[in-house]
Amino acid sequence: MVASGMARKVDGLGRVVLPVEMRKQLGIDVGDLVDISVADGRFVLEKVEQHCVFCGAAEELREHRAKLVCAACVGSLSAS
Ligand SMILES: [Zn+2]
C-alpha cells in the first residue's frame, strides 16, 4: 500500500474528515452510510449501498423500523 500524502488529524470525538477527492472517487455523498471495520490492523471504510428491502430499488427510499422501503412499495403496502 502506498501512502496517499493526505494525512488527517483525529479530533477529540474520534472523527476524521474524508478527503473530498477520495469521496468523489468512491461516490460517497453527504448522508451516505459507510461501514467501518478493521482488517490486518487497518481501518476499512466501505460505502453501504442502500436499497429497498422488497424490490431492490435505490431511489425514493424511506426508513421504516430500521429498514429501507421505496415509495412504490410503501404505496403497494398501504393499498393492500
Ligand atoms: Zn421497493
PDB file of the backbone (N, CA, C, O) and the ligand in Angstrom, with CONECT records:
HET     ZN  A 101       1
ATOM      1  N   MET A   1       0.845  -1.193   0.000  1.00  0.00           N
ATOM      2  CA  MET A   1       0.000   0.000   0.000  1.00  0.00           C
ATOM      3  C   MET A   1       0.885   1.249   0.000  1.00  0.00           C
ATOM      4  O   MET A   1       1.892   1.315   0.705  1.00  0.00           O
ATOM      5  N   VAL A   2       0.489   2.228  -0.800  1.00  0.00           N
ATOM      6  CA  VAL A   2       1.253   3.469  -0.922  1.00  0.00           C
ATOM      7  C   VAL A   2       0.535   4.557  -0.142  1.00  0.00           C
ATOM      8  O   VAL A   2      -0.677   4.719  -0.282  1.00  0.00           O
ATOM      9  N   ALA A   3       1.263   5.307   0.679  1.00  0.00           N
ATOM     10  CA  ALA A   3       0.665   6.423   1.412  1.00  0.00           C
ATOM     11  C   ALA A   3       0.151   7.455   0.421  1.00  0.00           C
ATOM     12  O   ALA A   3       0.790   7.730  -0.594  1.00  0.00           O
ATOM     13  N   SER A   4      -1.033   8.033   0.731  1.00  0.00           N
ATOM     14  CA  SER A   4      -1.649   8.987  -0.182  1.00  0.00           C
ATOM     15  C   SER A   4      -1.088  10.391  -0.018  1.00  0.00           C
ATOM     16  O   SER A   4      -1.238  11.227  -0.909  1.00  0.00           O
ATOM     17  N   GLY A   5      -0.449  10.655   1.104  1.00  0.00           N
ATOM     18  CA  GLY A   5       0.014  12.012   1.378  1.00  0.00           C
ATOM     19  C   GLY A   5      -1.091  12.894   1.904  1.00  0.00           C
ATOM     20  O   GLY A   5      -0.921  14.108   2.007  1.00  0.00           O
ATOM     21  N   MET A   6      -2.245  12.289   2.247  1.00  0.00           N
ATOM     22  CA  MET A   6      -3.383  13.052   2.761  1.00  0.00           C
ATOM     23  C   MET A   6      -3.629  12.694   4.220  1.00  0.00           C
ATOM     24  O   MET A   6      -4.699  12.191   4.560  1.00  0.00           O
ATOM     25  N   ALA A   7      -2.672  12.941   5.067  1.00  0.00           N
ATOM     26  CA  ALA A   7      -2.832  12.652   6.495  1.00  0.00           C
ATOM     27  C   ALA A   7      -3.871  13.597   7.098  1.00  0.00           C
ATOM     28  O   ALA A   7      -3.922  14.778   6.755  1.00  0.00           O
ATOM     29  N   ARG A   8      -4.687  13.073   7.989  1.00  0.00           N
ATOM     30  CA  ARG A   8      -5.717  13.868   8.669  1.00  0.00           C
ATOM     31  C   ARG A   8      -5.603  13.622  10.160  1.00  0.00           C
ATOM     32  O   ARG A   8      -5.258  12.524  10.595  1.00  0.00           O
ATOM     33  N   LYS A   9      -5.901  14.674  10.955  1.00  0.00           N
ATOM     34  CA  LYS A   9      -5.891  14.531  12.407  1.00  0.00           C
ATOM     35  C   LYS A   9      -7.230  13.979  12.882  1.00  0.00           C
ATOM     36  O   LYS A   9      -8.283  14.308  12.333  1.00  0.00           O
ATOM     37  N   VAL A  10      -7.174  13.146  13.898  1.00  0.00           N
ATOM     38  CA  VAL A  10      -8.374  12.641  14.562  1.00  0.00           C
ATOM     39  C   VAL A  10      -8.733  13.656  15.635  1.00  0.00           C
ATOM     40  O   VAL A  10      -7.868  14.060  16.413  1.00  0.00           O
ATOM     41  N   ASP A  11     -10.013  14.084  15.693  1.00  0.00           N
ATOM     42  CA  ASP A  11     -10.390  15.078  16.704  1.00  0.00           C
ATOM     43  C   ASP A  11     -10.757  14.392  18.018  1.00  0.00           C
ATOM     44  O   ASP A  11     -10.668  13.171  18.141  1.00  0.00           O
ATOM     45  N   GLY A  12     -11.169  15.193  18.990  1.00  0.00           N
ATOM     46  CA  GLY A  12     -11.444  14.691  20.328  1.00  0.00           C
ATOM     47  C   GLY A  12     -12.555  13.664  20.400  1.00  0.00           C
ATOM     48  O   GLY A  12     -12.631  12.907  21.367  1.00  0.00           O
ATOM     49  N   LEU A  13     -13.420  13.623  19.393  1.00  0.00           N
ATOM     50  CA  LEU A  13     -14.518  12.652  19.357  1.00  0.00           C
ATOM     51  C   LEU A  13     -14.205  11.470  18.448  1.00  0.00           C
ATOM     52  O   LEU A  13     -15.061  10.615  18.221  1.00  0.00           O
ATOM     53  N   GLY A  14     -12.988  11.419  17.930  1.00  0.00           N
ATOM     54  CA  GLY A  14     -12.592  10.305  17.064  1.00  0.00           C
ATOM     55  C   GLY A  14     -12.953  10.517  15.608  1.00  0.00           C
ATOM     56  O   GLY A  14     -12.855   9.586  14.809  1.00  0.00           O
ATOM     57  N   ARG A  15     -13.372  11.729  15.243  1.00  0.00           N
ATOM     58  CA  ARG A  15     -13.785  11.985  13.859  1.00  0.00           C
ATOM     59  C   ARG A  15     -12.589  12.324  12.972  1.00  0.00           C
ATOM     60  O   ARG A  15     -11.601  12.910  13.417  1.00  0.00           O
ATOM     61  N   VAL A  16     -12.713  11.936  11.710  1.00  0.00           N
ATOM     62  CA  VAL A  16     -11.702  12.235  10.693  1.00  0.00           C
ATOM     63  C   VAL A  16     -12.459  12.714   9.456  1.00  0.00           C
ATOM     64  O   VAL A  16     -13.472  12.123   9.082  1.00  0.00           O
ATOM     65  N   VAL A  17     -11.982  13.763   8.831  1.00  0.00           N
ATOM     66  CA  VAL A  17     -12.594  14.231   7.588  1.00  0.00           C
ATOM     67  C   VAL A  17     -12.044  13.395   6.438  1.00  0.00           C
ATOM     68  O   VAL A  17     -10.831  13.286   6.262  1.00  0.00           O
ATOM     69  N   LEU A  18     -12.948  12.806   5.657  1.00  0.00           N
ATOM     70  CA  LEU A  18     -12.530  12.043   4.481  1.00  0.00           C
ATOM     71  C   LEU A  18     -12.203  13.032   3.365  1.00  0.00           C
ATOM     72  O   LEU A  18     -13.020  13.903   3.068  1.00  0.00           O
ATOM     73  N   PRO A  19     -11.049  12.924   2.749  1.00  0.00           N
ATOM     74  CA  PRO A  19     -10.678  13.867   1.694  1.00  0.00           C
ATOM     75  C   PRO A  19     -11.702  13.869   0.562  1.00  0.00           C
ATOM     76  O   PRO A  19     -12.144  12.815   0.106  1.00  0.00           O
ATOM     77  N   VAL A  20     -12.073  15.076   0.114  1.00  0.00           N
ATOM     78  CA  VAL A  20     -13.101  15.207  -0.916  1.00  0.00           C
ATOM     79  C   VAL A  20     -12.727  14.451  -2.184  1.00  0.00           C
ATOM     80  O   VAL A  20     -13.599  13.907  -2.860  1.00  0.00           O
ATOM     81  N   GLU A  21     -11.444  14.412  -2.509  1.00  0.00           N
ATOM     82  CA  GLU A  21     -11.023  13.714  -3.731  1.00  0.00           C
ATOM     83  C   GLU A  21     -11.371  12.225  -3.636  1.00  0.00           C
ATOM     84  O   GLU A  21     -11.808  11.620  -4.614  1.00  0.00           O
ATOM     85  N   MET A  22     -11.173  11.646  -2.457  1.00  0.00           N
ATOM     86  CA  MET A  22     -11.462  10.219  -2.268  1.00  0.00           C
ATOM     87  C   MET A  22     -12.964   9.969  -2.225  1.00  0.00           C
ATOM     88  O   MET A  22     -13.447   8.957  -2.731  1.00  0.00           O
ATOM     89  N   ARG A  23     -13.719  10.924  -1.601  1.00  0.00           N
ATOM     90  CA  ARG A  23     -15.175  10.760  -1.576  1.00  0.00           C
ATOM     91  C   ARG A  23     -15.744  10.790  -2.990  1.00  0.00           C
ATOM     92  O   ARG A  23     -16.620   9.994  -3.330  1.00  0.00           O
ATOM     93  N   LYS A  24     -15.246  11.707  -3.809  1.00  0.00           N
ATOM     94  CA  LYS A  24     -15.719  11.784  -5.199  1.00  0.00           C
ATOM     95  C   LYS A  24     -15.367  10.518  -5.958  1.00  0.00           C
ATOM     96  O   LYS A  24     -16.178   9.996  -6.723  1.00  0.00           O
ATOM     97  N   GLN A  25     -14.154  10.028  -5.742  1.00  0.00           N
ATOM     98  CA  GLN A  25     -13.683   8.831  -6.443  1.00  0.00           C
ATOM     99  C   GLN A  25     -14.560   7.630  -6.123  1.00  0.00           C
ATOM    100  O   GLN A  25     -14.793   6.781  -6.983  1.00  0.00           O
ATOM    101  N   LEU A  26     -15.051   7.557  -4.872  1.00  0.00           N
ATOM    102  CA  LEU A  26     -15.838   6.404  -4.441  1.00  0.00           C
ATOM    103  C   LEU A  26     -17.347   6.669  -4.470  1.00  0.00           C
ATOM    104  O   LEU A  26     -18.134   5.796  -4.105  1.00  0.00           O
ATOM    105  N   GLY A  27     -17.752   7.857  -4.898  1.00  0.00           N
ATOM    106  CA  GLY A  27     -19.168   8.177  -4.992  1.00  0.00           C
ATOM    107  C   GLY A  27     -19.844   8.280  -3.648  1.00  0.00           C
ATOM    108  O   GLY A  27     -21.004   7.895  -3.502  1.00  0.00           O
ATOM    109  N   ILE A  28     -19.128   8.798  -2.659  1.00  0.00           N
ATOM    110  CA  ILE A  28     -19.687   8.960  -1.317  1.00  0.00           C
ATOM    111  C   ILE A  28     -20.162  10.396  -1.174  1.00  0.00           C
ATOM    112  O   ILE A  28     -19.376  11.338  -1.279  1.00  0.00           O
ATOM    113  N   ASP A  29     -21.480  10.554  -0.929  1.00  0.00           N
ATOM    114  CA  ASP A  29     -22.084  11.874  -0.797  1.00  0.00           C
ATOM    115  C   ASP A  29     -22.540  12.096   0.640  1.00  0.00           C
ATOM    116  O   ASP A  29     -22.565  11.166   1.446  1.00  0.00           O
ATOM    117  N   VAL A  30     -22.900  13.342   0.949  1.00  0.00           N
ATOM    118  CA  VAL A  30     -23.401  13.693   2.280  1.00  0.00           C
ATOM    119  C   VAL A  30     -24.615  12.816   2.602  1.00  0.00           C
ATOM    120  O   VAL A  30     -25.527  12.689   1.785  1.00  0.00           O
ATOM    121  N   GLY A  31     -24.622  12.224   3.776  1.00  0.00           N
ATOM    122  CA  GLY A  31     -25.739  11.385   4.205  1.00  0.00           C
ATOM    123  C   GLY A  31     -25.559   9.912   3.885  1.00  0.00           C
ATOM    124  O   GLY A  31     -26.294   9.080   4.417  1.00  0.00           O
ATOM    125  N   ASP A  32     -24.597   9.562   3.026  1.00  0.00           N
ATOM    126  CA  ASP A  32     -24.363   8.148   2.723  1.00  0.00           C
ATOM    127  C   ASP A  32     -23.838   7.428   3.959  1.00  0.00           C
ATOM    128  O   ASP A  32     -23.183   8.028   4.812  1.00  0.00           O
ATOM    129  N   LEU A  33     -24.130   6.153   4.043  1.00  0.00           N
ATOM    130  CA  LEU A  33     -23.606   5.335   5.128  1.00  0.00           C
ATOM    131  C   LEU A  33     -22.313   4.675   4.691  1.00  0.00           C
ATOM    132  O   LEU A  33     -22.174   4.251   3.544  1.00  0.00           O
ATOM    133  N   VAL A  34     -21.361   4.593   5.625  1.00  0.00           N
ATOM    134  CA  VAL A  34     -20.148   3.830   5.367  1.00  0.00           C
ATOM    135  C   VAL A  34     -19.989   2.803   6.476  1.00  0.00           C
ATOM    136  O   VAL A  34     -20.212   3.093   7.651  1.00  0.00           O
ATOM    137  N   ASP A  35     -19.603   1.609   6.081  1.00  0.00           N
ATOM    138  CA  ASP A  35     -19.335   0.540   7.028  1.00  0.00           C
ATOM    139  C   ASP A  35     -17.866   0.647   7.438  1.00  0.00           C
ATOM    140  O   ASP A  35     -16.987   0.797   6.589  1.00  0.00           O
ATOM    141  N   ILE A  36     -17.609   0.569   8.732  1.00  0.00           N
ATOM    142  CA  ILE A  36     -16.245   0.690   9.242  1.00  0.00           C
ATOM    143  C   ILE A  36     -15.841  -0.636   9.864  1.00  0.00           C
ATOM    144  O   ILE A  36     -16.538  -1.165  10.730  1.00  0.00           O
ATOM    145  N   SER A  37     -14.720  -1.163   9.420  1.00  0.00           N
ATOM    146  CA  SER A  37     -14.213  -2.390  10.009  1.00  0.00           C
ATOM    147  C   SER A  37     -12.696  -2.285  10.130  1.00  0.00           C
ATOM    148  O   SER A  37     -12.084  -1.334   9.644  1.00  0.00           O
ATOM    149  N   VAL A  38     -12.108  -3.271  10.780  1.00  0.00           N
ATOM    150  CA  VAL A  38     -10.655  -3.319  10.922  1.00  0.00           C
ATOM    151  C   VAL A  38     -10.179  -4.625  10.304  1.00  0.00           C
ATOM    152  O   VAL A  38     -10.721  -5.690  10.600  1.00  0.00           O
ATOM    153  N   ALA A  39      -9.179  -4.546   9.454  1.00  0.00           N
ATOM    154  CA  ALA A  39      -8.602  -5.732   8.816  1.00  0.00           C
ATOM    155  C   ALA A  39      -7.095  -5.577   8.782  1.00  0.00           C
ATOM    156  O   ALA A  39      -6.570  -4.583   8.282  1.00  0.00           O
ATOM    157  N   ASP A  40      -6.418  -6.553   9.310  1.00  0.00           N
ATOM    158  CA  ASP A  40      -4.947  -6.535   9.311  1.00  0.00           C
ATOM    159  C   ASP A  40      -4.393  -5.247   9.913  1.00  0.00           C
ATOM    160  O   ASP A  40      -3.418  -4.687   9.412  1.00  0.00           O
ATOM    161  N   GLY A  41      -5.031  -4.776  11.006  1.00  0.00           N
ATOM    162  CA  GLY A  41      -4.541  -3.590  11.694  1.00  0.00           C
ATOM    163  C   GLY A  41      -4.831  -2.277  10.996  1.00  0.00           C
ATOM    164  O   GLY A  41      -4.258  -1.243  11.342  1.00  0.00           O
ATOM    165  N   ARG A  42      -5.738  -2.313   9.992  1.00  0.00           N
ATOM    166  CA  ARG A  42      -6.082  -1.088   9.261  1.00  0.00           C
ATOM    167  C   ARG A  42      -7.588  -0.882   9.275  1.00  0.00           C
ATOM    168  O   ARG A  42      -8.358  -1.842   9.287  1.00  0.00           O
ATOM    169  N   PHE A  43      -7.999   0.386   9.273  1.00  0.00           N
ATOM    170  CA  PHE A  43      -9.411   0.692   9.112  1.00  0.00           C
ATOM    171  C   PHE A  43      -9.804   0.461   7.661  1.00  0.00           C
ATOM    172  O   PHE A  43      -9.054   0.781   6.739  1.00  0.00           O
ATOM    173  N   VAL A  44     -10.985  -0.095   7.478  1.00  0.00           N
ATOM    174  CA  VAL A  44     -11.529  -0.264   6.130  1.00  0.00           C
ATOM    175  C   VAL A  44     -12.893   0.417   6.110  1.00  0.00           C
ATOM    176  O   VAL A  44     -13.779   0.059   6.887  1.00  0.00           O
ATOM    177  N   LEU A  45     -13.065   1.389   5.230  1.00  0.00           N
ATOM    178  CA  LEU A  45     -14.340   2.087   5.069  1.00  0.00           C
ATOM    179  C   LEU A  45     -14.955   1.655   3.743  1.00  0.00           C
ATOM    180  O   LEU A  45     -14.305   1.729   2.700  1.00  0.00           O
ATOM    181  N   GLU A  46     -16.204   1.204   3.783  1.00  0.00           N
ATOM    182  CA  GLU A  46     -16.886   0.806   2.551  1.00  0.00           C
ATOM    183  C   GLU A  46     -18.244   1.471   2.484  1.00  0.00           C
ATOM    184  O   GLU A  46     -18.992   1.471   3.462  1.00  0.00           O
ATOM    185  N   LYS A  47     -18.563   2.038   1.335  1.00  0.00           N
ATOM    186  CA  LYS A  47     -19.866   2.652   1.158  1.00  0.00           C
ATOM    187  C   LYS A  47     -20.940   1.584   1.267  1.00  0.00           C
ATOM    188  O   LYS A  47     -20.830   0.519   0.659  1.00  0.00           O
ATOM    189  N   VAL A  48     -21.983   1.870   2.045  1.00  0.00           N
ATOM    190  CA  VAL A  48     -23.107   0.953   2.175  1.00  0.00           C
ATOM    191  C   VAL A  48     -24.119   1.315   1.096  1.00  0.00           C
ATOM    192  O   VAL A  48     -24.681   2.410   1.097  1.00  0.00           O
ATOM    193  N   GLU A  49     -24.341   0.388   0.183  1.00  0.00           N
ATOM    194  CA  GLU A  49     -25.327   0.630  -0.869  1.00  0.00           C
ATOM    195  C   GLU A  49     -26.717   0.467  -0.256  1.00  0.00           C
ATOM    196  O   GLU A  49     -26.993  -0.527   0.415  1.00  0.00           O
ATOM    197  N   GLN A  50     -27.574   1.431  -0.488  1.00  0.00           N
ATOM    198  CA  GLN A  50     -28.893   1.408   0.119  1.00  0.00           C
ATOM    199  C   GLN A  50     -29.948   1.038  -0.912  1.00  0.00           C
ATOM    200  O   GLN A  50     -30.036   1.637  -1.984  1.00  0.00           O
ATOM    201  N   HIS A  51     -30.749   0.032  -0.557  1.00  0.00           N
ATOM    202  CA  HIS A  51     -31.782  -0.463  -1.466  1.00  0.00           C
ATOM    203  C   HIS A  51     -33.047  -0.798  -0.692  1.00  0.00           C
ATOM    204  O   HIS A  51     -33.001  -1.063   0.509  1.00  0.00           O
ATOM    205  N   CYS A  52     -34.177  -0.785  -1.390  1.00  0.00           N
ATOM    206  CA  CYS A  52     -35.465  -1.193  -0.827  1.00  0.00           C
ATOM    207  C   CYS A  52     -35.384  -2.677  -0.441  1.00  0.00           C
ATOM    208  O   CYS A  52     -34.887  -3.494  -1.215  1.00  0.00           O
ATOM    209  N   VAL A  53     -35.871  -3.019   0.751  1.00  0.00           N
ATOM    210  CA  VAL A  53     -35.806  -4.413   1.199  1.00  0.00           C
ATOM    211  C   VAL A  53     -36.731  -5.318   0.390  1.00  0.00           C
ATOM    212  O   VAL A  53     -36.544  -6.535   0.387  1.00  0.00           O
ATOM    213  N   PHE A  54     -37.720  -4.753  -0.295  1.00  0.00           N
ATOM    214  CA  PHE A  54     -38.668  -5.574  -1.058  1.00  0.00           C
ATOM    215  C   PHE A  54     -38.264  -5.744  -2.527  1.00  0.00           C
ATOM    216  O   PHE A  54     -38.254  -6.861  -3.044  1.00  0.00           O
ATOM    217  N   CYS A  55     -37.931  -4.627  -3.199  1.00  0.00           N
ATOM    218  CA  CYS A  55     -37.705  -4.729  -4.651  1.00  0.00           C
ATOM    219  C   CYS A  55     -36.279  -4.397  -5.086  1.00  0.00           C
ATOM    220  O   CYS A  55     -35.911  -4.637  -6.236  1.00  0.00           O
ATOM    221  N   GLY A  56     -35.479  -3.851  -4.183  1.00  0.00           N
ATOM    222  CA  GLY A  56     -34.095  -3.541  -4.524  1.00  0.00           C
ATOM    223  C   GLY A  56     -33.883  -2.170  -5.129  1.00  0.00           C
ATOM    224  O   GLY A  56     -32.751  -1.815  -5.460  1.00  0.00           O
ATOM    225  N   ALA A  57     -34.959  -1.375  -5.284  1.00  0.00           N
ATOM    226  CA  ALA A  57     -34.814  -0.030  -5.841  1.00  0.00           C
ATOM    227  C   ALA A  57     -33.919   0.819  -4.943  1.00  0.00           C
ATOM    228  O   ALA A  57     -33.852   0.621  -3.730  1.00  0.00           O
ATOM    229  N   ALA A  58     -33.230   1.776  -5.583  1.00  0.00           N
ATOM    230  CA  ALA A  58     -32.299   2.622  -4.818  1.00  0.00           C
ATOM    231  C   ALA A  58     -32.784   4.065  -4.713  1.00  0.00           C
ATOM    232  O   ALA A  58     -32.083   4.920  -4.170  1.00  0.00           O
ATOM    233  N   GLU A  59     -33.990   4.339  -5.235  1.00  0.00           N
ATOM    234  CA  GLU A  59     -34.476   5.719  -5.233  1.00  0.00           C
ATOM    235  C   GLU A  59     -35.740   5.859  -4.398  1.00  0.00           C
ATOM    236  O   GLU A  59     -36.490   4.903  -4.200  1.00  0.00           O
ATOM    237  N   GLU A  60     -35.955   7.081  -3.914  1.00  0.00           N
ATOM    238  CA  GLU A  60     -37.124   7.427  -3.104  1.00  0.00           C
ATOM    239  C   GLU A  60     -37.265   6.497  -1.902  1.00  0.00           C
ATOM    240  O   GLU A  60     -38.353   5.999  -1.611  1.00  0.00           O
ATOM    241  N   LEU A  61     -36.161   6.272  -1.217  1.00  0.00           N
ATOM    242  CA  LEU A  61     -36.174   5.353  -0.066  1.00  0.00           C
ATOM    243  C   LEU A  61     -36.651   6.058   1.195  1.00  0.00           C
ATOM    244  O   LEU A  61     -36.346   7.229   1.422  1.00  0.00           O
ATOM    245  N   ARG A  62     -37.390   5.342   1.995  1.00  0.00           N
ATOM    246  CA  ARG A  62     -37.847   5.814   3.306  1.00  0.00           C
ATOM    247  C   ARG A  62     -37.497   4.743   4.316  1.00  0.00           C
ATOM    248  O   ARG A  62     -37.482   3.550   4.013  1.00  0.00           O
ATOM    249  N   GLU A  63     -37.216   5.200   5.528  1.00  0.00           N
ATOM    250  CA  GLU A  63     -36.866   4.238   6.571  1.00  0.00           C
ATOM    251  C   GLU A  63     -38.104   3.880   7.376  1.00  0.00           C
ATOM    252  O   GLU A  63     -38.853   4.756   7.808  1.00  0.00           O
ATOM    253  N   HIS A  64     -38.310   2.579   7.572  1.00  0.00           N
ATOM    254  CA  HIS A  64     -39.418   2.097   8.399  1.00  0.00           C
ATOM    255  C   HIS A  64     -38.885   0.979   9.271  1.00  0.00           C
ATOM    256  O   HIS A  64     -38.449  -0.057   8.769  1.00  0.00           O
ATOM    257  N   ARG A  65     -38.920   1.190  10.583  1.00  0.00           N
ATOM    258  CA  ARG A  65     -38.408   0.202  11.542  1.00  0.00           C
ATOM    259  C   ARG A  65     -37.012  -0.279  11.173  1.00  0.00           C
ATOM    260  O   ARG A  65     -36.733  -1.477  11.138  1.00  0.00           O
ATOM    261  N   ALA A  66     -36.138   0.696  10.898  1.00  0.00           N
ATOM    262  CA  ALA A  66     -34.716   0.457  10.592  1.00  0.00           C
ATOM    263  C   ALA A  66     -34.493  -0.284   9.273  1.00  0.00           C
ATOM    264  O   ALA A  66     -33.392  -0.774   9.023  1.00  0.00           O
ATOM    265  N   LYS A  67     -35.526  -0.374   8.424  1.00  0.00           N
ATOM    266  CA  LYS A  67     -35.385  -0.966   7.088  1.00  0.00           C
ATOM    267  C   LYS A  67     -35.731   0.088   6.046  1.00  0.00           C
ATOM    268  O   LYS A  67     -36.538   0.977   6.314  1.00  0.00           O
ATOM    269  N   LEU A  68     -35.126   0.000   4.853  1.00  0.00           N
ATOM    270  CA  LEU A  68     -35.415   0.939   3.779  1.00  0.00           C
ATOM    271  C   LEU A  68     -36.467   0.352   2.842  1.00  0.00           C
ATOM    272  O   LEU A  68     -36.373  -0.797   2.410  1.00  0.00           O
ATOM    273  N   VAL A  69     -37.469   1.175   2.542  1.00  0.00           N
ATOM    274  CA  VAL A  69     -38.552   0.770   1.649  1.00  0.00           C
ATOM    275  C   VAL A  69     -38.753   1.902   0.642  1.00  0.00           C
ATOM    276  O   VAL A  69     -38.774   3.070   1.031  1.00  0.00           O
ATOM    277  N   CYS A  70     -38.903   1.577  -0.652  1.00  0.00           N
ATOM    278  CA  CYS A  70     -39.093   2.625  -1.665  1.00  0.00           C
ATOM    279  C   CYS A  70     -40.540   3.104  -1.668  1.00  0.00           C
ATOM    280  O   CYS A  70     -41.429   2.449  -1.123  1.00  0.00           O
ATOM    281  N   ALA A  71     -40.757   4.255  -2.290  1.00  0.00           N
ATOM    282  CA  ALA A  71     -42.080   4.863  -2.309  1.00  0.00           C
ATOM    283  C   ALA A  71     -43.107   3.946  -2.970  1.00  0.00           C
ATOM    284  O   ALA A  71     -44.248   3.860  -2.514  1.00  0.00           O
ATOM    285  N   ALA A  72     -42.704   3.258  -4.048  1.00  0.00           N
ATOM    286  CA  ALA A  72     -43.641   2.367  -4.740  1.00  0.00           C
ATOM    287  C   ALA A  72     -44.094   1.230  -3.836  1.00  0.00           C
ATOM    288  O   ALA A  72     -45.277   0.892  -3.811  1.00  0.00           O
ATOM    289  N   CYS A  73     -43.167   0.640  -3.098  1.00  0.00           N
ATOM    290  CA  CYS A  73     -43.527  -0.463  -2.203  1.00  0.00           C
ATOM    291  C   CYS A  73     -44.346   0.038  -1.017  1.00  0.00           C
ATOM    292  O   CYS A  73     -45.243  -0.660  -0.545  1.00  0.00           O
ATOM    293  N   VAL A  74     -44.044   1.250  -0.532  1.00  0.00           N
ATOM    294  CA  VAL A  74     -44.868   1.825   0.537  1.00  0.00           C
ATOM    295  C   VAL A  74     -46.294   1.949   0.036  1.00  0.00           C
ATOM    296  O   VAL A  74     -47.241   1.622   0.752  1.00  0.00           O
ATOM    297  N   GLY A  75     -46.452   2.431  -1.220  1.00  0.00           N
ATOM    298  CA  GLY A  75     -47.780   2.588  -1.807  1.00  0.00           C
ATOM    299  C   GLY A  75     -48.499   1.259  -1.948  1.00  0.00           C
ATOM    300  O   GLY A  75     -49.692   1.167  -1.657  1.00  0.00           O
ATOM    301  N   SER A  76     -47.792   0.230  -2.390  1.00  0.00           N
ATOM    302  CA  SER A  76     -48.454  -1.074  -2.573  1.00  0.00           C
ATOM    303  C   SER A  76     -48.803  -1.701  -1.227  1.00  0.00           C
ATOM    304  O   SER A  76     -49.786  -2.434  -1.116  1.00  0.00           O
ATOM    305  N   LEU A  77     -48.003  -1.415  -0.211  1.00  0.00           N
ATOM    306  CA  LEU A  77     -48.321  -1.956   1.126  1.00  0.00           C
ATOM    307  C   LEU A  77     -49.572  -1.317   1.690  1.00  0.00           C
ATOM    308  O   LEU A  77     -50.420  -1.999   2.265  1.00  0.00           O
ATOM    309  N   SER A  78     -49.689  -0.004   1.526  1.00  0.00           N
ATOM    310  CA  SER A  78     -50.840   0.677   2.104  1.00  0.00           C
ATOM    311  C   SER A  78     -52.109   0.411   1.315  1.00  0.00           C
ATOM    312  O   SER A  78     -53.206   0.596   1.841  1.00  0.00           O
ATOM    313  N   ALA A  79     -51.986  -0.031   0.031  1.00  0.00           N
ATOM    314  CA  ALA A  79     -53.145  -0.337  -0.797  1.00  0.00           C
ATOM    315  C   ALA A  79     -53.720  -1.715  -0.473  1.00  0.00           C
ATOM    316  O   ALA A  79     -54.883  -1.993  -0.766  1.00  0.00           O
ATOM    317  N   SER A  80     -52.900  -2.572   0.132  1.00  0.00           N
ATOM    318  CA  SER A  80     -53.389  -3.940   0.396  1.00  0.00           C
ATOM    319  C   SER A  80     -54.036  -4.061   1.761  1.00  0.00           C
ATOM    320  O   SER A  80     -54.495  -5.141   2.133  1.00  0.00           O
TER     321      SER A  80
HETATM  322 ZN    ZN A 101     -39.410  -1.247  -3.288  1.00  0.00          ZN2+
END
